[in-house]
Amino acid sequence: MKFKILFTILCSLFFSQMKAQDPVFTQYFLIPETLNPGFSGFLETTYAGIIHRSQWPDLDLKIDTDYAFINTWSEKTNSGIGFSVLSHRENNTKYSFTQFNASYAYRVALNDEWYFRPAIEVGFGTKSFGFGNLILADQINIGSGTVNPTSGDPTILNDKFQFFDFTAGMVINNENSWFGLSLKHINKPNISFVADRNIPLNMFLSASAGYEFLVVDYLDVVLFPYETKFLLTANYMNQGEYNRLDFGSSIMFKTVFFGVSAATNPWTKADNSHLVTSLNVFGGLQYEHLKFGLSHDFSTSKMGKTGGIYELSLTYQFDLNVKCFGCPNYITDY
């Protein structure tokens, strides 16, 4: 009983006072639309995908996140258009967050090799929480160890609220490399569950980059096929007081790929913070129109047995005959 009371108090404090963090995917480089609207229509054809993330399955605070999208390209307007939905759920408290987004990106040719893609995204989000089972402070009788069924707390809690969200982004790329910047929550939407109170959602900054090259261009390797490629990626994120830097590498054959990455906390905020928060392995395969990815994050923190983090991704490209001028090959094929 004491644990349940403490847990509900902590949940109340967390969801009414703390500023939320956006979900981050380990496989961001396979579905970069999760970070930056500048990747909308990047393949210059119609393609769609979905990614599922399950975090800490061995804990009561298991978190599931899903992201689905469809992008298309208009050659007449030289633009990419995308639609996506993000669903984020915490299984114990029944907290849920859902957001629908529409994005637009425009392609500008800087020269024969480099392209610039500015973009905007507009989102409509809703959050909900099961406050019906929440125990407030004045319901707790410490002396008798009982809990009153009613509360006189004047705080009015909203079970659900809605908001609009705005994002801007840009990508600079050629066929072998890219650099992207995005800034989410420019309007700082109010995310407070408490009525008549404003808690703005912190802006989310992402700076990502990647470089791909043929292995034979740098190493005399006879064991691998000529088309074997190597990919280096990095992604820095900042939201409020939180920061994270992911970096990794992968080797890509014609139809399969695998690699490793690390999630780090470069500017620690506490004495017990970890520089490296997880080590991640991933792999996948591509067969004609379909591409499949699988990853697992191994936690390096002292949280105990969490079960790590799993991700499954699946993308589908409708037309394989369209030549994607200037977009990195790591997205289009292996």
Wavefront OBJ file of the C-alpha trace (Angstrom):
o trace
v 0.000 0.000 0.000
v 2.792 2.436 0.913
v 4.504 1.767 -2.408
v 1.299 2.403 -4.372
v 0.706 5.657 -2.492
v 4.270 6.816 -3.121
v 4.052 5.806 -6.757
v 0.852 7.747 -7.377
v 2.276 10.846 -5.703
v 5.365 10.668 -7.893
v 3.221 10.237 -10.992
v 1.151 13.262 -10.017
v 4.259 15.383 -9.597
v 5.798 14.086 -12.805
v 2.874 14.661 -15.128
v 1.805 18.008 -13.665
v 5.169 19.682 -13.107
v 7.908 18.041 -15.123
v 8.563 19.083 -18.711
v 8.242 16.186 -21.107
v 10.912 14.775 -23.386
v 10.281 13.649 -26.943
v 10.713 9.955 -27.801
v 13.913 9.202 -29.735
v 14.400 6.212 -32.038
v 17.624 4.217 -32.232
v 16.965 3.600 -35.939
v 16.617 7.318 -36.715
v 18.917 6.936 -39.746
v 16.528 4.430 -41.385
v 13.442 6.600 -40.844
v 14.885 10.141 -40.526
v 11.377 11.612 -40.862
v 11.052 10.991 -37.115
v 13.584 13.791 -36.542
v 13.367 16.202 -39.430
v 10.583 17.208 -41.865
v 13.318 18.023 -44.392
v 13.334 14.318 -45.267
v 9.714 14.452 -46.476
v 9.561 13.065 -50.001
v 13.316 12.480 -49.904
v 13.224 9.486 -52.251
v 11.322 11.543 -54.832
v 8.641 8.867 -55.077
v 5.897 7.492 -52.822
v 7.018 5.424 -49.845
v 5.692 4.554 -46.403
v 6.910 2.995 -43.193
v 6.335 2.170 -39.551
v 8.616 1.737 -36.553
v 7.759 0.230 -33.159
v 9.821 0.858 -30.006
v 9.400 -1.057 -26.732
v 11.363 0.379 -23.803
v 12.124 -1.376 -20.479
v 9.787 -4.394 -20.972
v 10.959 -5.975 -17.672
v 9.826 -2.963 -15.599
v 6.337 -1.887 -14.562
v 7.021 1.399 -16.369
v 7.143 -0.156 -19.832
v 6.905 2.444 -22.617
v 5.738 1.689 -26.161
v 6.149 4.099 -29.069
v 4.922 3.779 -32.650
v 5.561 6.051 -35.620
v 3.951 5.599 -39.037
v 4.339 7.779 -42.118
v 3.699 8.104 -45.828
v 5.642 10.466 -48.095
v 5.257 11.390 -51.731
v 6.929 13.648 -54.283
v 5.611 16.253 -56.700
v 7.990 16.828 -59.617
v 5.820 19.697 -60.857
v 6.259 21.713 -57.652
v 9.675 20.251 -56.795
v 8.351 19.395 -53.347
v 7.970 16.555 -50.895
v 4.789 16.075 -48.857
v 4.450 13.819 -45.835
v 1.883 12.666 -43.296
v 2.721 10.895 -40.039
v 1.305 9.808 -36.703
v 3.187 9.285 -33.440
v 1.763 7.226 -30.553
v 3.527 7.127 -27.170
v 2.157 5.040 -24.245
v 3.215 4.205 -20.674
v 1.587 0.927 -19.701
v 1.346 1.254 -15.908
v -0.113 4.749 -15.511
v -2.017 4.565 -18.844
v -0.441 7.853 -19.917
v -0.730 8.263 -23.696
v 0.320 10.821 -26.278
v -0.771 10.893 -29.914
v 0.169 13.430 -32.554
v -0.767 13.757 -36.240
v 1.590 15.713 -38.504
v 1.638 17.115 -42.043
v 4.989 18.192 -43.503
v 6.236 19.998 -46.594
v 9.799 20.162 -47.980
v 11.109 22.069 -50.998
v 14.205 21.032 -52.960
v 16.753 23.666 -54.035
v 19.701 22.663 -56.239
v 22.836 24.395 -54.924
v 24.989 22.970 -57.732
v 25.281 19.732 -59.701
v 25.921 17.676 -56.537
v 24.449 19.418 -53.500
v 20.824 20.086 -52.570
v 19.156 22.180 -49.910
v 15.734 21.123 -48.543
v 13.985 23.566 -46.164
v 10.832 22.209 -44.556
v 7.975 22.899 -42.155
v 5.674 20.604 -40.198
v 2.335 21.250 -38.497
v 1.044 18.848 -35.871
v -2.083 18.297 -33.769
v -1.493 16.413 -30.527
v -3.546 15.001 -27.684
v -2.452 13.718 -24.273
v -4.416 11.712 -21.737
v -3.847 10.228 -18.305
v -5.931 7.992 -16.020
v -6.444 10.394 -13.123
v -9.418 8.357 -11.893
v -7.041 6.089 -9.960
v -4.798 8.903 -8.688
v -4.413 9.355 -4.909
v -3.875 12.969 -3.844
v -1.960 14.107 -0.776
v -4.988 14.989 1.405
v -6.413 11.470 0.982
v -3.492 9.884 2.848
v -3.881 9.343 6.612
v -0.339 8.665 7.747
v -1.294 7.943 11.339
v -3.857 5.254 10.578
v -2.328 4.057 7.314
v -5.606 4.483 5.440
v -6.655 6.354 2.315
v -9.782 8.524 2.139
v -12.029 7.852 -0.859
v -12.563 11.596 -1.555
v -10.308 14.624 -1.820
v -10.777 18.327 -1.157
v -7.736 19.270 -3.226
v -8.640 22.390 -5.245
v -6.411 21.336 -8.136
v -8.471 20.490 -11.212
v -6.817 17.840 -13.367
v -7.664 17.342 -17.028
v -7.871 13.715 -18.149
v -7.205 14.841 -21.722
v -6.098 17.978 -23.540
v -5.156 18.927 -27.101
v -2.639 21.277 -28.689
v -1.090 22.401 -31.975
v 2.619 21.981 -32.674
v 5.001 23.544 -35.205
v 8.381 22.329 -36.482
v 10.971 23.694 -38.906
v 13.850 21.796 -40.463
v 16.377 21.675 -43.264
v 18.640 19.120 -44.947
v 21.756 19.664 -47.042
v 22.853 16.570 -48.955
v 24.486 14.923 -51.921
v 24.465 11.264 -52.950
v 26.892 10.174 -50.229
v 26.336 12.456 -47.251
v 23.850 14.676 -45.473
v 23.541 17.219 -42.698
v 20.211 18.122 -41.123
v 18.883 20.564 -38.544
v 15.405 20.621 -37.039
v 13.656 22.502 -34.267
v 10.420 21.060 -32.881
v 7.803 22.766 -30.673
v 8.638 26.258 -31.906
v 5.363 27.513 -30.457
v 6.072 25.830 -27.081
v 2.594 24.277 -26.640
v 1.100 24.072 -23.164
v 1.343 20.474 -21.862
v 0.030 20.964 -18.320
v -2.634 18.570 -17.046
v -3.616 21.193 -14.468
v -6.396 23.518 -15.563
v -5.539 27.228 -15.868
v -1.811 26.544 -15.738
v 0.746 26.917 -18.516
v 3.713 24.538 -18.732
v 5.350 25.089 -22.147
v 6.892 22.102 -23.881
v 10.598 22.725 -24.382
v 11.831 23.059 -27.942
v 13.621 19.995 -29.296
v 16.798 20.639 -31.312
v 18.302 17.927 -33.509
v 21.499 18.089 -35.579
v 22.220 14.929 -37.559
v 24.831 13.963 -40.130
v 25.911 10.933 -42.101
v 28.535 9.832 -44.589
v 28.570 6.703 -46.749
v 31.401 5.282 -48.845
v 32.444 2.151 -50.687
v 34.804 0.044 -48.579
v 37.042 -0.695 -51.588
v 37.714 3.038 -52.022
v 39.726 3.016 -48.784
v 40.659 -0.623 -48.096
v 41.908 -3.429 -50.305
v 39.347 -5.969 -49.114
v 38.857 -9.060 -51.256
v 36.486 -10.855 -48.879
v 33.597 -8.451 -49.460
v 31.669 -7.781 -52.673
v 32.609 -4.610 -54.540
v 29.317 -2.854 -53.633
v 29.904 -3.254 -49.874
v 29.364 0.120 -48.184
v 30.200 1.651 -44.826
v 27.987 4.233 -43.111
v 28.909 6.671 -40.325
v 26.115 8.554 -38.555
v 25.739 10.981 -35.651
v 22.789 12.764 -34.108
v 22.915 15.404 -31.369
v 19.707 16.307 -29.527
v 18.879 18.907 -26.897
v 15.609 19.565 -25.074
v 15.570 21.785 -22.025
v 18.254 20.582 -19.621
v 18.570 17.233 -21.380
v 21.041 16.428 -24.120
v 22.021 13.303 -26.012
v 24.542 12.374 -28.679
v 24.125 9.176 -30.701
v 26.827 7.970 -33.061
v 27.406 4.703 -34.841
v 28.507 2.854 -37.927
v 27.239 0.010 -40.062
v 28.407 -2.153 -42.924
v 26.000 -2.692 -45.788
v 25.999 -5.482 -48.328
v 23.588 -5.635 -51.230
v 20.595 -6.919 -49.262
v 21.679 -7.042 -45.606
v 23.276 -4.659 -43.125
v 24.351 -4.646 -39.490
v 26.150 -2.278 -37.135
v 26.583 -0.776 -33.679
v 25.886 2.608 -32.095
v 26.118 4.312 -28.720
v 23.810 6.747 -26.910
v 25.760 9.216 -24.770
v 25.103 12.048 -22.352
v 27.920 14.472 -23.265
v 27.088 17.165 -20.691
v 26.167 15.378 -17.475
v 23.895 17.172 -14.996
v 24.522 15.057 -11.894
v 27.401 13.232 -10.197
v 25.850 9.828 -10.884
v 25.150 10.529 -14.569
v 26.595 8.166 -17.163
v 28.553 9.323 -20.186
v 27.461 6.259 -22.173
v 23.830 5.386 -21.436
v 23.426 2.453 -23.836
v 25.216 0.375 -26.445
v 23.047 -0.626 -29.380
v 23.216 -3.299 -32.058
v 21.080 -3.298 -35.180
v 20.662 -5.092 -38.461
v 18.228 -5.670 -41.256
v 17.602 -6.667 -44.816
v 16.022 -5.372 -47.977
v 14.010 -7.395 -50.478
v 12.690 -5.545 -53.503
v 10.192 -2.938 -52.241
v 10.512 -3.850 -48.544
v 13.161 -2.937 -46.006
v 13.211 -4.425 -42.495
v 15.245 -3.247 -39.488
v 15.766 -4.651 -35.979
v 17.703 -3.141 -33.070
v 18.311 -3.733 -29.374
v 19.710 -1.247 -26.837
v 21.760 -2.609 -23.937
v 21.573 -0.206 -20.988
v 24.872 0.710 -19.307
v 23.214 2.548 -16.404
v 22.521 1.198 -12.914
v 18.763 1.008 -13.325
v 18.842 -2.741 -12.861
v 17.145 -5.337 -15.024
v 15.129 -3.353 -17.550
v 15.075 -5.676 -20.555
v 16.669 -2.980 -22.704
v 14.955 -1.421 -25.683
v 13.711 -3.137 -28.844
v 12.830 -1.565 -32.167
v 11.278 -3.023 -35.302
v 10.988 -1.005 -38.507
v 9.454 -1.696 -41.909
v 9.414 0.570 -44.969
v 7.923 0.115 -48.423
v 8.887 1.967 -51.607
v 6.117 1.838 -54.225
v 8.180 2.544 -57.358
v 11.715 1.161 -57.653
v 12.291 2.568 -61.142
v 12.421 6.200 -60.064
v 15.939 7.626 -59.999
v 16.494 9.599 -56.832
v 18.865 12.391 -57.827
v 21.002 13.648 -54.988
v 19.584 11.628 -52.125
v 21.949 9.400 -50.137
v 22.096 5.796 -51.323
v 21.886 4.575 -47.712
v 18.168 5.335 -47.795
v 17.356 3.989 -51.247
v 19.216 0.701 -51.431
v 22.008 -1.442 -50.084
l 1 2 3 4 5 6 7 8 9 10 11 12 13 14 15 16 17 18 19 20 21 22 23 24 25 26 27 28 29 30 31 32 33 34 35 36 37 38 39 40 41 42 43 44 45 46 47 48 49 50 51 52 53 54 55 56 57 58 59 60 61 62 63 64 65 66 67 68 69 70 71 72 73 74 75 76 77 78 79 80 81 82 83 84 85 86 87 88 89 90 91 92 93 94 95 96 97 98 99 100 101 102 103 104 105 106 107 108 109 110 111 112 113 114 115 116 117 118 119 120 121 122 123 124 125 126 127 128 129 130 131 132 133 134 135 136 137 138 139 140 141 142 143 144 145 146 147 148 149 150 151 152 153 154 155 156 157 158 159 160 161 162 163 164 165 166 167 168 169 170 171 172 173 174 175 176 177 178 179 180 181 182 183 184 185 186 187 188 189 190 191 192 193 194 195 196 197 198 199 200 201 202 203 204 205 206 207 208 209 210 211 212 213 214 215 216 217 218 219 220 221 222 223 224 225 226 227 228 229 230 231 232 233 234 235 236 237 238 239 240 241 242 243 244 245 246 247 248 249 250 251 252 253 254 255 256 257 258 259 260 261 262 263 264 265 266 267 268 269 270 271 272 273 274 275 276 277 278 279 280 281 282 283 284 285 286 287 288 289 290 291 292 293 294 295 296 297 298 299 300 301 302 303 304 305 306 307 308 309 310 311 312 313 314 315 316 317 318 319 320 321 322 323 324 325 326 327 328 329 330 331 332 333 334
